[in-house]
Amino acid sequence: MSEPQSDDRAPAPSLSQTFADAARRAGIGQVTPGETPTAASLLRAIGGVRGLIESLLPGLAFLVIYTITGDLTPSVVAPVIVAVVFIVVRAITRSPVMPAVTGLLGVAVSAALALFTGRAEDNFLPGLIINAVSLVVLLVSIIARWPLIGVIVGLLTGDTTGWRSDRAKFRVVLVATWCWVGLFALRLGVEGPLYLAGNAAALGSVKLILGVPLYAAMLWVTWLLVRTAFGHSKASVDTRD
């Protein structure tokens, strides 16, 4: 009679662990709550120099080509080619390719939509939809008294619910969540009218300005806000120890 074999496989991660891992990989997760953000941590949060280039260059390619030629096809195809090159470079250098693959999917969907409708401004429609959905999710989280920034920071610190009963922490994450509401509302408020007016060139310019630079600035503000509450509690724990 054979002996039962032991199962050495690691237990599957829980749902909270999965979300926590995702939060750590996100921009806000690049700085531990309570630590002082630095320029290096900010650059790391947006993917480093390579991530910055990969975020900006496809949009810049569209803007330059469309401004010069006014031709839809090369303007939307060029960013796809650039995104494919990024994947090849990452594969050759044995770097993680998923960030570049994700970028390619986004650029490809935008290009396909614009080519299908024949309207250059539709190249920016997926981004507008993402901004609208993000805005709704943030507002719903505030209405439900579970501000999204608080949920993310709670996952990062292992305090998934305790921050809600701490008035200082709750106020800080509420303000931080409202800041992100403002970011997405600003994007929609500026880009929406340009989309409706069919001004693709202006959309390309505005998206570059309100994209990575504004995202990085909002991360920095969020880190500083969170540090005021979570850094204080961390210092108190260290003092007691």
C-alpha positions in Angstrom: 0.0 0.0 0.0 1.6 3.3 -1.1 2.0 6.1 1.4 0.0 9.3 0.7 2.1 11.9 -0.9 2.3 15.3 0.9 1.2 18.3 -1.0 4.1 20.8 -0.9 2.4 23.3 -3.0 2.1 26.8 -1.5 -1.5 27.8 -0.6 -3.2 30.0 -3.1 -3.0 33.7 -2.1 -6.1 35.2 -0.6 -8.1 37.9 -2.3 -6.7 40.5 0.0 -3.2 39.4 -0.6 -3.8 39.5 -4.4 -5.1 43.1 -4.1 -2.2 44.0 -1.8 0.3 42.7 -4.3 -1.4 44.7 -7.1 -1.3 47.8 -4.9 2.4 47.4 -4.3 3.1 47.2 -8.0 1.0 50.4 -8.6 2.4 53.8 -8.5 1.3 54.7 -4.9 2.8 51.4 -3.7 6.3 52.4 -4.6 6.7 54.4 -1.4 6.0 52.8 2.0 3.3 54.8 3.9 5.2 56.9 6.4 8.4 57.2 4.4 9.4 60.4 2.7 9.0 60.3 -1.0 12.0 61.1 -3.1 12.7 61.9 -6.8 14.0 58.4 -7.2 10.9 56.8 -5.8 8.7 59.1 -7.9 10.6 58.0 -11.0 10.3 54.4 -10.0 6.5 54.8 -9.5 6.1 55.8 -13.1 8.2 52.9 -14.4 11.7 54.5 -14.3 13.2 56.2 -17.3 12.2 53.4 -19.6 8.6 53.5 -18.4 8.5 57.3 -18.9 9.7 57.0 -22.4 7.3 54.2 -23.2 4.4 56.3 -21.8 5.3 59.5 -23.7 6.8 58.4 -27.0 3.7 56.8 -28.7 1.6 59.9 -28.0 4.3 62.1 -29.1 4.7 60.1 -32.4 0.9 60.6 -33.1 1.1 64.3 -32.3 4.1 65.0 -34.5 3.0 62.9 -37.5 -0.6 64.1 -37.4 0.5 67.8 -37.1 2.8 67.5 -40.0 0.7 65.3 -42.4 -2.9 65.5 -41.2 -3.1 61.9 -42.3 -4.9 59.5 -40.0 -3.4 56.2 -40.9 0.4 56.9 -40.4 -0.5 58.9 -37.3 -2.2 56.0 -35.5 0.0 53.2 -36.9 3.3 54.8 -35.9 2.5 54.6 -32.1 1.7 50.9 -32.6 5.1 50.3 -34.3 6.8 52.2 -31.4 5.0 50.1 -28.9 6.1 46.9 -30.7 9.7 48.1 -30.7 9.4 48.6 -26.9 8.4 44.9 -26.5 11.2 43.7 -28.7 13.8 45.8 -26.7 12.5 44.4 -23.4 12.6 40.9 -24.7 16.2 41.3 -26.0 17.3 42.8 -22.7 15.3 40.2 -20.7 13.3 42.8 -19.0 9.6 42.3 -17.9 7.6 42.6 -21.1 4.1 42.9 -19.6 4.2 46.7 -19.1 5.1 47.1 -22.8 2.5 44.5 -23.8 -0.2 46.4 -21.8 0.9 49.6 -23.5 0.7 48.0 -26.9 -2.8 46.8 -26.3 -4.0 50.3 -25.3 -2.3 51.9 -28.3 -3.6 49.1 -30.7 -7.2 49.5 -29.5 -7.1 53.2 -29.9 -5.6 52.9 -33.4 -8.1 50.3 -34.5 -11.1 52.4 -33.3 -9.8 55.5 -35.1 -9.2 53.6 -38.3 -12.6 52.0 -38.1 -14.5 55.3 -37.7 -12.1 57.3 -39.8 -11.9 60.0 -37.1 -8.5 60.9 -35.6 -10.1 62.1 -32.4 -11.4 58.6 -31.7 -7.8 57.6 -31.1 -8.4 59.3 -27.7 -11.8 57.8 -26.9 -10.6 54.8 -24.9 -8.6 57.1 -22.7 -11.6 59.3 -22.1 -13.7 56.3 -21.2 -11.0 55.1 -18.7 -10.9 58.6 -17.1 -14.7 58.6 -16.8 -14.8 55.1 -15.3 -12.0 56.0 -12.8 -13.9 59.2 -11.8 -17.1 57.2 -11.2 -15.2 54.5 -9.1 -13.6 57.2 -7.0 -16.8 59.0 -6.4 -18.6 55.8 -5.5 -15.9 54.9 -3.0 -16.3 58.3 -1.4 -20.1 58.0 -1.2 -19.7 54.5 0.3 -17.3 55.9 2.9 -14.5 53.6 1.6 -12.3 56.2 -0.1 -10.2 54.3 -2.7 -6.9 55.7 -1.5 -7.7 54.5 2.0 -8.4 51.0 0.6 -5.1 51.0 -1.2 -3.0 52.3 1.7 -4.8 49.9 4.0 -3.8 46.9 1.8 -0.2 48.2 1.8 0.0 48.5 5.5 -2.0 45.4 6.4 -4.6 47.6 8.1 -7.5 46.9 5.8 -10.3 48.4 8.0 -8.7 50.1 11.0 -8.0 53.3 9.1 -11.7 53.9 8.8 -12.1 54.3 12.6 -9.1 56.6 12.9 -10.4 60.1 12.2 -7.1 61.6 11.1 -6.3 58.8 8.7 -9.8 58.8 7.3 -9.7 62.5 6.7 -6.3 62.3 4.9 -7.3 59.5 2.6 -10.6 61.2 1.9 -8.8 64.4 0.8 -6.3 62.3 -1.2 -9.2 60.5 -3.0 -10.8 63.8 -3.8 -7.5 65.0 -5.3 -7.6 62.1 -7.7 -11.2 62.9 -8.5 -10.0 66.3 -9.4 -7.4 64.9 -11.7 -9.8 62.8 -13.7 -12.4 65.5 -13.7 -9.8 68.0 -15.1 -8.8 65.6 -17.8 -12.4 65.0 -18.8 -13.2 68.7 -18.6 -10.4 69.7 -20.9 -10.2 66.7 -23.2 -14.0 66.2 -23.6 -14.8 69.4 -25.4 -11.7 69.0 -27.6 -13.0 65.5 -28.5 -16.5 66.8 -29.3 -14.9 69.5 -31.4 -12.9 67.0 -33.3 -9.6 68.7 -32.5 -7.2 65.7 -32.6 -4.0 67.7 -32.6 -5.0 69.7 -29.5 -6.1 66.4 -27.9 -2.7 65.0 -28.5 -1.0 67.9 -26.9 -3.3 68.1 -23.9 -3.0 64.4 -23.3 0.7 64.6 -23.1 0.5 67.5 -20.6 -2.3 65.9 -18.4 -0.8 62.4 -18.7 2.4 61.4 -17.0 3.4 64.8 -15.6 0.1 65.3 -13.8 -0.1 61.7 -12.7 3.4 62.0 -11.2 2.5 65.3 -9.4 -0.7 63.7 -8.0 1.3 60.7 -6.7 3.7 63.1 -5.0 0.8 65.0 -3.3 -0.8 61.7 -2.3 2.4 60.4 -0.7 2.8 63.6 1.3 -0.8 63.6 2.5 -0.7 59.9 3.5 2.6 60.5 5.3 1.0 63.1 7.6 -1.3 60.5 9.1 0.3 57.1 8.6 3.8 58.4 9.3 2.7 59.7 12.6 1.2 56.4 13.7 4.3 54.6 12.6 6.5 56.9 14.6 4.3 56.3 17.7 4.6 52.5 17.3 8.4 52.8 17.0 8.6 55.0 20.1 6.6 52.4 22.1 8.9 49.6 21.0 
